Amino acid sequence: MKKKIALFSFIFLVVTGLFVFYTMGGFNEVQLEVLERKDISLSGRHFIGIPQDKKLAKAFQEIENIKNAHPEAALHTIYYAEPSGKLDTMEVFVGLESKLMDKSVKYDQVIFTGENVIIATIKSHRFVMPGPSKIKNIIIDHAKENHLPIPDVFIDQIIGLDEVKVIGIKSAK
């Protein structure tokens, strides 16, 4: 009798877990799109330091405040170096499209011009979204399969709580 209850409980938990995963968008496919040409001009703040640094939070808050004044805006982040731990150095750019920014304020600028830019759209709850390395690998594999330039810069464009676009672009070095 105890085995039946344990088996039923196990099956119930698995089914419930899969249902929750499904409703949060965990089974949604990553949608890929290739644009022949994409120019990206962003203005914002460039940060190098540890994740707990208050300057990082301040940079995100500053850009978020500007974003809130422009409902059509999407937050963009570029992680040049991601930290492995809490005390590891990271390098990140956080910004918005340059056309939305106040020209009288001195912001850091990043500009990319690319051909055959690959955009991955992820629509799911952040708890079940695939990780950044998985998305990068999907974009790189798509580029290889379709004989496109292999992206070396990945720009996260946060559209909403449940939607992120990752733009893979080959930088002109």
N, C-alpha and C positions, 0 to 999 in steps of 0.2 A: 504494500500500500504506500509506504514512504517513497519507494522508487517511482511510482506513478505520479505522486505529487511533485517530486523533484523534477521529473521529466516534463510534466505539464508546466511547471514554473519556468523551467529553462526555455521551453518552446515559446511560452508567453512573453518572456523577456526579449528573446531574439526577434519575434514578430513585432513587438512594440518598438524595439530599437530600430528595426528596418523601416517601420512606418514613420517614425519621427525623422529619421535620416531622409526619407523620401519627401516628406512634407517641407523640410528645410531646404530642399533642392540638391541634396547630396548626390543624386543620380543624374543631374543635369549635365549635358555634354558641354564642353568648352567649344564655343563657336569661333571659327577662324575666318578671317577676312584678309585679303591682300589688296592693298591700295598701290597703284602704280607709282604715285608720287605723294609724298606727305611732308609738308614743312611744319615744324614745331618750334614755336618761339615762346619760351616760358620766362617769367620773372618771379623771383622769390628769395628764399634764404638758403644758403649753403651752410651745412653744419658738419664739423669734424669733432668728435669727442665720444664720451661714453653715453650709453642710453639714459642714465639717470641725471645727466646734466640739465640744469634748469634752462639753459639756453636753447636746448632742443625743444622743450615744451613751449617756451616762449615763441620760437620760430613757427611752430605748428599753430599756436593760438593766434599769432598775428595774421598768418595767411588765412586761417579759418574765419577770422572776423571779416576780412576783405571778401572772402567767398560768400559769406552770409548776406552781404550787400548786393551780390549779383546771383540771383537764383539760377541763372543758366550756366554758371561756372562749375567746373569740376576740379577738385584738388588733384595735383600731380605730384608724385614722388619718384625720385630716382635714387636707388640705393647703390652707390658705387662700391661700398664695402659694408657688408652686414656683420654685426657682432655675433660671436659664438656664445658669449656669456655677458653677464651684467657689467663687467669691467673691461671688456674688449672695446677697442676703438672702432667707431663706425663713421661712415661718410655718407651723407644723404643731402639731397636737394629737395626742398618742398616749395611748391609755387603754383601759380595760375597762369593762364594764357596772358601774354604780355599786353594785349590790347585792353585787358580789364584793369590793369594796374595804374596807379597814379604815377605819372611821368616825373613829377617833382621829387619823388622819393627815390633814393638810390638803392635799387634792388640788384641782386645777382641775376645774371642773364644766362640762359642756356638756349642754344639754337641748334636744331638738327634739320638737315635736309636729306631726305632719303628716297630711294626708289625701291619699289617692291617691299613696302613696309607691311609687316604682319601684325594684325590686331586680334588678340584673343579676348573674347567677351565671356565673363563668368557671371552667371546669375544664380546665386544661392546664398544662403545665410553664411555669415563669416565663420561660424563654428564648423561648417562642413565644406567650406571652399577648399579647393586643392591648394597646397603650399606654393610659394613662389618658385622653388626649384623645379617642381613638377610642371608648372606653366611655362617656365623658360625652356625646359626640355621639349614640351609639346611644340612650342614655336620653332625651336631649332630643328627638330625632326621634320616639321612641315616645310621649312626652308630647304632642307637637304633633299627631301622627296620631290620637291617641285623645282629644284635647281635654281633657287633664289639666293641672294646674298645672305650669309649667316649673320643674324643680328648680334651685336655686342653691347647694345644699350637697351635696357628694358625700363619703360616708363609706365608706372602704375597710374591710371586715371580713375579716381574714385568717383563714380557716377552717383551712387547712393549706398544705403546700408547693405543692400543685397545685390549690388551690381558693380563690378570692377572691369575695366578694360586694361589689358597689358599691351603696350605698343612696343614691338620689337623692331629696332632700326639699326642699320649698319652705319656706324659713325664714320665720318670722313676724317681720318687722322692725318 
